[in-house]
Amino acid sequence: MDSVEPIWFDRFRVEEAENRYQQHLADQHSGLVVKEGTSSILNEIARARQNIQNSLSFPGEGLQVGTSVGHAEVFARLSSLEQENKDLRKVTQDLKALVLKLESRVGSLEKGGAAPTNSPAKPVQQQEDDDDDDDDDDDDIDLFGSDDEADAAAEKLKQDRVKAYQDKKSKKPALVAKSMIVLDVKPWDDETDMSVVEKNVRSVTTDGLVWGQSKLVPLAYGIKKLQISCVVEDEKVGTDFLEEKITEFEDYVQSVDIAAFNKI
């Protein structure tokens, strides 16, 4: 109970008495003095002041009186108001500290940004001197001569690469187009010796011609034809060449036909 601050319950009476006293002083000062009841007003003011002093001197008594009257709700409200006041003071102090911190930081930044403004004069002069030295060195270089040498080197490199490519291409074997041909070689009659016919056909040789398998296929009346295959290179051997060479054996061969022709 002692931790609760004292409460002044007679404040309205004291304020009313104080207002009346101030009104009395104002009337007295203006010359409109009302002498009746002056001693009672003064006595009432004195009693109000005494009550205030008593309330401040004995907080326990004031609290007990307030409790007996039934103003517990007033105590709670005053306590909450005091707590809010403390919180507001704390927030205000935090904001003030933050503002001071920001002001100091801004001031330091402004001082730091303004410092380097007068320093770069000397490095600029030294940079100009370095540029002059570079210009003097460039005057000693023959730009046209270096370009000619570079062009010559690039042209030589290009020619070497072209030559290497051509050599590689020439060594690479070219793709040879080939075909498989099946020929039907027909004799004059059934008395023709087909083994001799086959021997004569295989006697035809040239570059790009390779003979393959053969067989006898019956025609009619006991006559058989020779069916023989061969592989030829298209650029070197053609069907006209084969027909011409085989029909030269006219004693054995009546005709030559192309039974099949396939690209390989």
Backbone as numpy.savetxt, mean C-alpha at the origin, in Angstrom:
# Nx Ny Nz CAx CAy CAz Cx Cy Cz
-19.67 13.09 63.88 -20.48 14.30 63.88 -19.63 15.55 63.88
-18.41 15.48 64.47 -17.57 16.68 64.54 -16.99 17.06 63.19
-16.96 16.14 62.22 -16.35 16.45 60.93 -17.27 17.30 60.06
-18.58 17.44 60.42 -19.51 18.22 59.62 -19.34 19.70 59.94
-19.29 20.51 58.90 -19.11 21.95 59.10 -20.38 22.56 59.72
-20.22 23.65 60.49 -21.40 24.28 61.13 -22.33 24.90 60.11
-23.64 24.92 60.46 -24.66 25.47 59.57 -25.38 26.59 60.30
-25.57 27.62 59.56 -26.21 28.82 60.15 -27.67 28.80 59.76
-28.54 28.42 60.74 -29.97 28.31 60.47 -30.71 29.63 60.64
-30.15 30.58 61.38 -30.81 31.87 61.63 -30.36 32.95 60.67
-29.88 32.51 59.51 -29.30 33.50 58.58 -30.37 34.48 58.09
-31.57 33.98 57.81 -32.60 34.88 57.25 -32.99 35.96 58.27
-33.01 35.61 59.54 -33.35 36.61 60.55 -32.26 37.65 60.68
-31.00 37.16 60.60 -29.89 38.10 60.71 -29.86 39.04 59.51
-30.10 38.46 58.29 -30.08 39.30 57.09 -31.19 40.35 57.14
-32.37 39.92 57.65 -33.47 40.88 57.74 -33.12 42.00 58.72
-32.51 41.63 59.83 -32.13 42.66 60.81 -31.06 43.56 60.23
-30.13 42.97 59.48 -29.06 43.78 58.88 -29.64 44.75 57.86
-30.62 44.30 57.09 -31.25 45.19 56.11 -31.97 46.35 56.81
-32.63 46.04 57.88 -33.33 47.10 58.63 -32.34 48.09 59.23
-31.21 47.56 59.69 -30.19 48.43 60.26 -29.60 49.34 59.19
-29.34 48.77 58.01 -28.80 49.58 56.93 -29.81 50.63 56.47
-31.07 50.28 56.49 -32.10 51.25 56.13 -32.16 52.38 57.16
-31.97 52.01 58.42 -31.96 53.01 59.48 -30.79 53.98 59.30
-29.64 53.42 58.98 -28.48 54.28 58.76 -28.69 55.19 57.57
-29.31 54.67 56.53 -29.55 55.50 55.35 -30.53 56.61 55.66
-31.56 56.31 56.42 -32.52 57.35 56.77 -31.90 58.39 57.67
-31.04 57.93 58.60 -30.39 58.86 59.49 -29.42 59.77 58.75
-28.76 59.20 57.74 -27.81 59.99 56.97 -28.53 61.03 56.11
-29.72 60.73 55.68 -30.47 61.67 54.82 -31.27 62.67 55.63
-31.24 62.54 56.91 -31.94 63.50 57.75 -33.30 63.05 58.16
-33.77 61.91 57.63 -35.08 61.39 57.98 -34.92 60.37 59.08
-34.57 60.81 60.27 -34.27 59.91 61.38 -35.57 59.57 62.09
-35.76 58.27 62.27 -36.93 57.82 63.02 -36.43 57.29 64.34
-36.72 57.99 65.43 -36.15 57.64 66.73 -36.91 56.52 67.41
-38.16 56.30 66.93 -38.94 55.27 67.59 -38.42 53.90 67.22
-38.29 53.06 68.18 -37.86 51.69 67.94 -36.40 51.53 67.63
-35.59 52.60 67.83 -34.18 52.50 67.49 -33.48 51.54 68.42
-33.77 51.62 69.68 -33.09 50.74 70.63 -33.45 49.29 70.39
-34.70 49.01 69.98 -35.09 47.61 69.72 -34.37 47.05 68.50
-34.19 47.87 67.47 -33.47 47.41 66.26 -32.04 47.10 66.61
-31.42 48.00 67.38 -30.03 47.77 67.75 -29.89 46.53 68.61
-30.83 46.34 69.52 -30.77 45.15 70.35 -30.93 43.87 69.52
-31.83 43.95 68.49 -32.04 42.76 67.64 -30.80 42.45 66.83
-30.13 43.49 66.33 -28.90 43.28 65.57 -27.83 42.68 66.47
-27.73 43.17 67.69 -26.74 42.65 68.63 -27.01 41.18 68.93
-28.31 40.86 69.12 -28.62 39.45 69.38 -28.29 38.56 68.18
-28.51 39.08 66.95 -28.21 38.30 65.74 -26.72 38.05 65.62
-25.94 39.09 65.92 -24.50 38.91 65.86 -24.03 37.90 66.91
-24.65 37.96 68.09 -24.28 37.01 69.13 -24.62 35.59 68.73
-25.78 35.44 68.07 -26.16 34.10 67.59 -25.17 33.57 66.55
-24.70 34.48 65.69 -23.72 34.06 64.67 -22.44 33.61 65.33
-21.99 34.37 66.30 -20.76 33.99 66.99 -20.93 32.67 67.74
-22.08 32.48 68.35 -22.33 31.23 69.06 -22.35 30.03 68.10
-22.96 30.26 66.93 -23.03 29.16 65.95 -21.64 28.78 65.45
-20.78 29.79 65.27 -19.43 29.51 64.81 -18.58 28.93 65.91
-18.83 29.34 67.16 -18.01 28.86 68.28 -18.38 27.44 68.68
-19.68 27.04 68.56 -20.14 25.72 68.98 -20.82 25.01 67.82
-20.03 24.39 66.90 -20.63 23.73 65.72 -21.49 22.55 66.09
-21.19 21.88 67.20 -21.97 20.71 67.58 -23.38 21.06 67.92
-23.55 22.21 68.63 -24.88 22.63 69.02 -25.72 22.96 67.82
-25.11 23.69 66.86 -25.86 24.03 65.63 -26.30 22.80 64.90
-25.43 21.77 64.84 -25.77 20.55 64.13 -26.91 19.83 64.82
-26.87 19.84 66.20 -27.93 19.16 66.92 -29.25 19.86 66.73
-29.21 21.20 66.71 -30.45 21.95 66.51 -31.02 21.67 65.15
-30.13 21.66 64.13 -30.61 21.41 62.78 -31.19 20.03 62.65
-30.58 19.09 63.36 -31.07 17.72 63.27 -32.43 17.59 63.92
-32.57 18.31 65.06 -33.85 18.24 65.75 -34.94 18.88 64.93
-34.63 19.92 64.20 -35.65 20.60 63.39 -36.05 19.73 62.22
-35.11 18.87 61.71 -35.45 17.98 60.60 -34.93 18.43 59.26
-33.71 19.02 59.23 -33.14 19.51 57.97 -32.04 18.58 57.47
-32.25 17.29 57.53 -31.24 16.32 57.04 -31.03 16.46 55.54
-32.11 16.76 54.82 -31.99 16.93 53.36 -31.10 18.12 53.03
-31.19 19.17 53.86 -30.35 20.35 53.63 -28.89 19.99 53.82
-28.59 19.16 54.85 -27.20 18.73 55.08 -26.65 17.98 53.87
-27.48 17.06 53.36 -27.02 16.27 52.21 -26.76 17.15 51.00
-27.64 18.10 50.76 -27.48 18.98 49.61 -26.25 19.86 49.75
-26.04 20.37 50.97 -24.86 21.20 51.19 -23.58 20.39 51.04
-23.61 19.14 51.48 -22.42 18.29 51.34 -22.11 18.04 49.87
-23.18 17.79 49.08 -22.95 17.56 47.65 -22.43 18.81 46.97
-22.97 19.96 47.38 -22.50 21.22 46.80 -21.03 21.47 47.14
-20.66 21.16 48.38 -19.26 21.34 48.77 -18.34 20.41 47.97
-18.80 19.16 47.75 -17.99 18.22 46.98 -17.85 18.69 45.53
-18.96 19.18 44.94 -18.89 19.71 43.58 -17.96 20.90 43.50
-17.98 21.72 44.55 -17.10 22.88 44.58 -15.64 22.45 44.59
-15.34 21.42 45.39 -13.97 20.91 45.43 -13.55 20.35 44.07
-14.48 19.59 43.43 -14.16 19.02 42.12 -13.91 20.11 41.08
-14.76 21.16 41.12 -14.57 22.26 40.17 -13.25 22.97 40.39
-12.87 23.13 41.65 -11.58 23.75 41.93 -10.42 22.91 41.40
-10.56 21.59 41.56 -9.49 20.71 41.06 -9.39 20.77 39.54
-10.56 20.74 38.88 -10.56 20.83 37.40 -9.97 22.15 36.94
-10.33 23.22 37.66 -9.79 24.54 37.29 -8.28 24.57 37.45
-7.80 24.00 38.53 -6.35 23.98 38.73 -5.64 23.15 37.65
-6.24 22.01 37.27 -5.64 21.19 36.20 -5.60 21.94 34.88
-6.72 22.63 34.55 -6.75 23.40 33.31 -5.73 24.52 33.32
-5.59 25.16 34.47 -4.61 26.24 34.57 -3.20 25.72 34.38
-2.92 24.55 34.99 -1.58 23.97 34.82 -1.32 23.58 33.37
-2.37 23.05 32.70 -2.21 22.66 31.29 -1.97 23.87 30.40
-2.70 24.94 30.67 -2.52 26.17 29.87 -1.11 26.72 30.06
-0.64 26.72 31.30 0.73 27.20 31.55 1.76 26.33 30.85
1.52 25.04 30.84 2.46 24.12 30.17 2.47 24.37 28.67
1.28 24.57 28.08 1.21 24.85 26.65 1.87 26.16 26.30
1.68 27.17 27.14 2.31 28.47 26.88 3.82 28.36 26.91
4.33 27.61 27.87 5.78 27.45 27.93 6.31 26.68 26.73
5.57 25.69 26.29 6.02 24.91 25.13 6.00 25.74 23.86
4.93 26.53 23.69 4.85 27.40 22.50 5.98 28.41 22.51
6.27 28.95 23.69 7.36 29.91 23.78 8.69 29.28 23.42
8.93 28.05 23.88 10.19 27.39 23.56 10.28 27.08 22.06
9.14 26.70 21.46 9.15 26.42 20.02 9.42 27.69 19.22
8.82 28.79 19.63 9.06 30.04 18.92 10.51 30.47 19.03
11.09 30.27 20.20 12.51 30.62 20.35 13.40 29.70 19.52
13.06 28.40 19.51 13.86 27.45 18.74 13.73 27.68 17.25
12.55 28.09 16.74 12.39 28.33 15.31 13.03 29.60 14.85
13.15 30.57 15.72 13.74 31.84 15.30 15.24 31.84 15.37
15.84 30.86 16.07 17.30 30.87 16.25 18.07 30.66 14.97
17.72 29.66 14.08 18.60 29.37 12.95 18.49 30.33 11.80
17.73 31.45 11.93 17.52 32.31 10.76 18.77 33.02 10.32
19.69 33.32 11.25 20.87 34.09 10.89 22.08 33.23 10.59
21.99 31.90 10.71 23.17 31.05 10.58 23.51 30.62 9.16
22.58 30.39 8.19 22.96 29.74 6.95 23.75 30.59 5.98
24.14 31.81 6.34 24.82 32.69 5.38 26.15 32.11 4.95
26.93 31.62 5.89 28.27 31.13 5.57 28.25 29.86 4.73
27.40 28.82 5.04 27.36 27.64 4.17 26.96 27.96 2.75
26.11 28.98 2.53 25.74 29.34 1.17 26.94 29.84 0.41
27.76 30.65 1.06 28.96 31.16 0.41 29.91 30.03 0.06
30.05 29.07 0.99 30.95 27.94 0.72 30.40 27.09 -0.41
29.08 26.96 -0.49 28.49 26.19 -1.59 28.77 26.86 -2.92
28.71 28.20 -2.95 29.01 28.90 -4.18 30.46 28.69 -4.59
31.37 28.70 -3.60 32.79 28.44 -3.92 32.97 27.03 -4.48
32.25 26.04 -3.91 32.36 24.68 -4.42 31.83 24.59 -5.85
30.76 25.33 -6.14 30.22 25.31 -7.50 31.22 25.91 -8.48
31.92 26.97 -8.05 32.93 27.57 -8.94 34.05 26.59 -9.21
34.47 25.83 -8.18 35.53 24.84 -8.39 35.07 23.75 -9.36
33.79 23.34 -9.23 33.28 22.32 -10.15 33.24 22.82 -11.58
32.90 24.12 -11.75 32.88 24.68 -13.09 34.28 24.69 -13.69
35.30 25.00 -12.88 36.67 24.98 -13.39 37.08 23.59 -13.80
36.66 22.57 -13.02 37.00 21.21 -13.40 36.30 20.78 -14.67
35.06 21.25 -14.86 34.32 20.88 -16.07 34.95 21.50 -17.31
35.61 22.66 -17.16 36.23 23.29 -18.33 37.37 22.45 -18.87
37.98 21.61 -18.03 39.11 20.79 -18.48 38.66 19.51 -19.15
37.37 19.22 -19.19 36.88 17.97 -19.77 36.42 18.21 -21.19
36.85 17.33 -22.11 36.43 17.42 -23.51 35.17 16.59 -23.67
34.03 17.28 -23.65 32.78 16.56 -23.70 32.57 15.88 -25.04
32.95 16.55 -26.14 32.72 15.96 -27.46 33.59 14.73 -27.67
34.81 14.78 -27.19 35.68 13.62 -27.35 35.16 12.41 -26.59
34.63 12.62 -25.38 34.12 11.51 -24.61 32.88 10.92 -25.27
32.05 11.74 -25.89 30.87 11.23 -26.58 31.26 10.36 -27.77
32.27 10.78 -28.52 32.71 9.99 -29.67 33.23 8.63 -29.22
34.02 8.63 -28.16 34.55 7.36 -27.66 33.42 6.45 -27.16
32.45 7.03 -26.49 31.34 6.23 -25.99 30.53 5.65 -27.14
30.31 6.46 -28.19 29.56 5.96 -29.34 30.30 4.83 -30.04
31.61 4.99 -30.18 32.40 3.95 -30.83 32.36 2.64 -30.03
32.48 2.76 -28.71 32.43 1.57 -27.88 31.07 0.89 -27.96
30.00 1.70 -27.96 28.66 1.13 -28.05 28.44 0.45 -29.39
28.94 1.05 -30.48 28.79 0.45 -31.80 29.55 -0.87 -31.91
30.75 -0.90 -31.34 31.53 -2.14 -31.37 30.84 -3.23 -30.58
30.30 -2.88 -29.40 29.59 -3.86 -28.59 28.36 -4.39 -29.34
27.68 -3.52 -30.05 26.50 -3.94 -30.81 26.88 -4.92 -31.91
27.97 -4.60 -32.64 28.42 -5.49 -33.72 28.84 -6.85 -33.17
29.52 -6.85 -32.03 29.94 -8.13 -31.45 28.73 -8.99 -31.07
27.71 -8.36 -30.54 26.52 -9.12 -30.15 25.78 -9.66 -31.37
25.71 -8.85 -32.43 25.05 -9.32 -33.65 25.79 -10.49 -34.25
27.11 -10.40 -34.27 27.92 -11.48 -34.82 27.76 -12.76 -34.01
27.78 -12.63 -32.69 27.61 -13.80 -31.84 26.25 -14.45 -32.06
25.23 -13.61 -32.24 23.89 -14.15 -32.49 23.82 -14.90 -33.82
24.44 -14.32 -34.85 24.43 -14.97 -36.16 25.19 -16.30 -36.13
26.33 -16.32 -35.43 27.09 -17.57 -35.33 26.27 -18.64 -34.60
25.60 -18.23 -33.55 24.79 -19.20 -32.81 23.63 -19.71 -33.65
23.05 -18.81 -34.45 21.94 -19.20 -35.30 22.38 -20.13 -36.41
23.58 -19.87 -36.96 24.08 -20.71 -38.06 24.42 -22.12 -37.59
24.85 -22.24 -36.33 25.19 -23.56 -35.81 23.95 -24.37 -35.42
22.86 -23.72 -35.23 21.64 -24.41 -34.85 21.08 -25.15 -36.05
20.80 -26.45 -35.95 20.28 -27.20 -37.11 18.90 -26.72 -37.51
18.72 -26.55 -38.81 17.43 -26.09 -39.33 16.42 -27.22 -39.32
15.19 -26.87 -39.15 14.12 -27.86 -39.13 13.86 -28.34 -40.56
13.97 -29.66 -40.76 13.81 -30.25 -42.08 12.39 -30.80 -42.21
11.72 -30.39 -43.25 10.36 -30.88 -43.50 10.43 -32.23 -44.21
9.72 -33.22 -43.66 9.73 -34.57 -44.21 8.30 -35.05 -44.40
8.19 -36.07 -45.30 6.88 -36.66 -45.58 7.03 -38.17 -45.73
5.95 -38.87 -45.41 5.91 -40.32 -45.62 4.97 -40.60 -46.80
5.50 -41.33 -47.77 4.75 -41.63 -48.99 4.60 -43.14 -49.11
3.40 -43.58 -49.48 3.13 -45.01 -49.77 2.82 -45.12 -51.26
3.59 -45.95 -51.96 3.46 -46.12 -53.41 2.85 -47.47 -53.73
1.99 -47.46 -54.75 1.46 -48.72 -55.30 2.10 -48.94 -56.67
2.96 -49.98 -56.73 3.66 -50.31 -57.98 2.95 -51.52 -58.60
2.36 -51.32 -59.83 1.58 -52.38 -60.48 2.39 -53.03 -61.62
2.41 -54.39 -61.68 3.12 -55.08 -62.75 2.22 -55.22 -64.00
2.79 -55.83 -65.04 2.04 -56.01 -66.27 1.04 -57.17 -66.15
1.50 -58.26 -65.56 0.63 -59.45 -65.48 1.02 -60.27 -64.25
0.40 -61.44 -64.15 0.64 -62.27 -62.99 1.94 -63.05 -63.09
2.59 -63.03 -64.24 3.84 -63.75 -64.41 5.05 -62.89 -64.04
4.84 -61.62 -63.73 5.96 -60.74 -63.39 6.50 -61.13 -62.02
7.82 -61.19 -61.92 8.47 -61.55 -60.65 8.46 -60.30 -59.75
7.65 -60.35 -58.70 7.49 -59.18 -57.84 8.72 -58.93 -56.97
9.52 -59.97 -56.72 10.75 -59.74 -55.97 11.73 -58.90 -56.77
11.75 -59.14 -58.10 12.61 -58.32 -58.95 12.09 -56.89 -59.00
10.74 -56.77 -59.03 10.16 -55.42 -59.03 10.56 -54.65 -57.77
10.47 -55.31 -56.64 10.84 -54.64 -55.37 12.32 -54.29 -55.36
13.16 -55.20 -55.89 14.60 -54.92 -55.94 14.89 -53.72 -56.81
14.20 -53.60 -57.92 14.42 -52.46 -58.81 13.96 -51.15 -58.16
12.82 -51.24 -57.46 12.31 -50.02 -56.78 13.29 -49.55 -55.72
13.80 -50.46 -54.91 14.73 -50.07 -53.84 16.08 -49.63 -54.39
16.34 -49.93 -55.65 17.61 -49.49 -56.25 17.63 -47.99 -56.54
16.44 -47.39 -56.48 16.37 -45.93 -56.66 16.82 -45.27 -55.36
17.94 -44.62 -55.41 18.51 -43.95 -54.22 18.89 -42.53 -54.56
18.75 -41.65 -53.58 19.16 -40.26 -53.70 19.22 -39.66 -52.31
19.78 -38.47 -52.19 19.88 -37.79 -50.90 18.50 -37.35 -50.44
18.12 -37.75 -49.24 16.82 -37.38 -48.69 15.76 -38.41 -48.93
16.13 -39.65 -49.36 15.17 -40.72 -49.61 15.55 -41.94 -48.79
14.59 -42.47 -48.03 14.79 -43.67 -47.23 13.59 -44.58 -47.45
13.87 -45.79 -47.94 12.81 -46.75 -48.19 12.42 -47.45 -46.89
11.13 -47.84 -46.81 10.62 -48.50 -45.63 10.09 -49.88 -45.93
9.02 -50.26 -45.24 8.46 -51.61 -45.39 7.68 -51.73 -46.69
7.48 -52.98 -47.10 6.72 -53.26 -48.32 5.91 -54.53 -48.14
4.88 -54.71 -49.01 4.05 -55.91 -48.99 3.35 -56.05 -50.34
2.90 -57.26 -50.62 2.18 -57.56 -51.85 0.69 -57.55 -51.57
-0.05 -56.82 -52.36 -1.49 -56.68 -52.19 -2.18 -57.24 -53.43
-3.08 -58.23 -53.30 -3.75 -58.80 -54.48 -4.62 -57.78 -55.19
-4.61 -57.84 -56.58 -5.46 -56.98 -57.39 -6.63 -57.78 -57.98
-6.36 -58.55 -59.01 -7.39 -59.38 -59.67 -6.72 -60.38 -60.61
-7.40 -61.50 -60.79 -6.92 -62.54 -61.71 -5.51 -63.00 -61.34
-5.24 -63.05 -60.06 -3.95 -63.53 -59.59 -2.82 -62.52 -59.68
-3.15 -61.30 -60.08 -2.13 -60.24 -60.16 -2.01 -59.56 -58.80
-0.81 -59.30 -58.39 -0.53 -58.61 -57.11 0.28 -57.35 -57.38
0.05 -56.35 -56.58 0.81 -55.10 -56.69 1.75 -54.99 -55.50
2.81 -54.21 -55.72 3.80 -53.97 -54.64 3.45 -52.64 -53.95
3.18 -52.71 -52.65 2.91 -51.49 -51.86 4.11 -51.26 -50.96
4.80 -50.15 -51.18 6.03 -49.86 -50.48 6.00 -48.42 -49.96
6.58 -48.23 -48.77 6.60 -46.90 -48.14 8.02 -46.34 -48.14
8.07 -45.02 -48.06 9.36 -44.33 -48.00 9.19 -43.00 -47.30
10.32 -42.51 -46.76 10.36 -41.19 -46.10 11.27 -40.30 -46.93
10.77 -39.12 -47.28 11.54 -38.21 -48.14 11.62 -36.84 -47.50
12.67 -36.11 -47.79 12.78 -34.70 -47.42 12.11 -33.88 -48.52
11.20 -33.01 -48.12 10.37 -32.31 -49.10 11.19 -31.45 -50.04
12.26 -30.85 -49.56 13.04 -29.97 -50.40 13.92 -30.72 -51.40
14.17 -32.00 -51.14 15.11 -32.76 -51.98 14.41 -33.79 -52.88
13.34 -34.41 -52.41 12.70 -35.49 -53.16 11.20 -35.20 -53.24
10.66 -35.38 -54.48 9.24 -35.22 -54.69 8.61 -36.45 -55.30
7.30 -36.48 -55.39 6.58 -37.63 -55.95 6.86 -37.79 -57.44
7.04 -36.68 -58.14 7.33 -36.77 -59.58 8.65 -37.50 -59.82
9.63 -37.21 -58.97 10.93 -37.86 -59.11 10.79 -39.37 -58.92
10.02 -39.81 -57.90 9.87 -41.24 -57.63 9.13 -41.93 -58.77
8.05 -41.32 -59.23 7.30 -41.94 -60.34 8.17 -42.08 -61.59
8.93 -41.05 -61.88 9.76 -41.09 -63.08 10.83 -42.17 -62.99
11.49 -42.29 -61.84 12.57 -43.27 -61.69 12.03 -44.70 -61.69
10.87 -44.92 -61.06 10.34 -46.29 -60.98 9.78 -46.74 -62.34
9.13 -45.87 -63.06 8.57 -46.25 -64.38 9.66 -46.48 -65.42
10.89 -46.14 -65.13 11.98 -46.47 -66.06 12.18 -47.98 -66.18
11.73 -48.72 -65.15 11.79 -50.19 -65.25 10.52 -50.66 -65.97
10.41 -50.29 -67.23 9.19 -50.53 -68.00 8.94 -52.01 -68.31
9.97 -52.87 -68.24 9.76 -54.29 -68.48 9.00 -54.94 -67.33
9.04 -54.29 -66.14 8.40 -54.89 -64.95 7.25 -54.03 -64.41
7.32 -52.77 -64.65 6.36 -51.86 -64.01 5.44 -51.30 -65.07
4.12 -51.42 -64.79 3.12 -50.83 -65.68 2.81 -49.40 -65.27
2.61 -49.17 -63.93 2.27 -47.82 -63.45 2.63 -47.69 -61.98
2.70 -46.43 -61.54 2.98 -46.11 -60.12 1.92 -45.11 -59.64
1.28 -45.44 -58.53 0.26 -44.55 -57.95 0.66 -44.17 -56.51
0.17 -43.00 -56.07 0.40 -42.52 -54.70 -0.76 -43.00 -53.84
-0.50 -43.96 -52.98 -1.56 -44.49 -52.10 -1.78 -43.62 -50.88
-0.71 -43.05 -50.36 -0.83 -42.20 -49.15 0.32 -41.20 -49.15
0.01 -40.00 -48.57 1.02 -38.94 -48.48 0.75 -38.18 -47.17
1.69 -38.31 -46.23 1.51 -37.68 -44.90 2.76 -36.90 -44.52
2.53 -35.72 -43.94 3.64 -34.91 -43.45 4.09 -35.43 -42.09
5.39 -35.40 -41.89 5.95 -35.87 -40.61 6.31 -34.66 -39.76
